[in-house]
C-alpha cells in the first residue's frame, strides 16, 4: 500500500510541475471551495515560481527534521 501511495504522489507531483497553472487550479478547486479562482491561480503561480514542487520527492534527514519542527510548533 505504501508503494501505491508513493507512486500516486510522484505522479501528482509530476502533473503539477508539467501542467498549466489553470489546469492545476481546476483540479484542486473542488477541495478549496471558499477560494476565489483568481486567487488560487495566483497562489499556484507563486508556488511554481518558487520551485516549491520538485520532481524528486525524496526527503533528506534535515528536511524531515525541519518538517517535524513545523508540525510540533503548529499544534500550539
N, C-alpha and C positions, 0 to 999 in steps of 0.2 A: 504494500500500500504506500509506503514512503517513496518508493521509486516512481510510482504513478504520480504522486503529488509533485515530486521534483521535476518530472518530465513536463507536467502541465504548467508549472511555474516557469520553467525555462521557455516554453513555447509562448506563454503570455508575455514574458519579458521581451522576447524577440519581436512579437507582434507590436508591442508598444514602441519599440525602437524603430521598426520599419514602416509602420503605417502612418498615415497623416494624423495631425492633431485632431481634426474634425472627426475622423473615424474613431479615434480613441475616446473622444468626448461622447460620441454617440453610444459606444459600447458600455461606458460606465455610468451614463446619465441616469439610468433607472435606479442605481444604487445611491444616487445623490439627488433626490427629487427636489430638495429645497435650494439647490444651487442653480443660479441662472446660467444658461448655456454659454453665454459670452464670457462669464467669469470662469467657468470650467475650462473653456478653450484657452483663455489667457493663462490660467494656472498651469495647465499641461504644457503650454509653450515655455513658460518659465522653467518648469522642471526639466524639460528637454534641453533647454539652453544651458542648464547647469550640469548636464550629463548625469542626471540622477539615476537613470535606468541604464544598466550595463548588461552586456550580453553574458558576461561571466558572473554567474550567480553565487559563486563560492564566497564564503565569508571567512576572512582570516581571524586569527585569535584576537588581535587588537580590536577589530571592528565588532566582533562578538561581545567582548568585554564592555566596549562603549555602549553597545545596544542594551546590555543588561543594566548599565547605569541609568540610561534613559528610562527604561521600564521601572526601575526601582524608584526613581525620583518623580515619575509621573503619577505614582499612586498616592502621593502625599497631598 
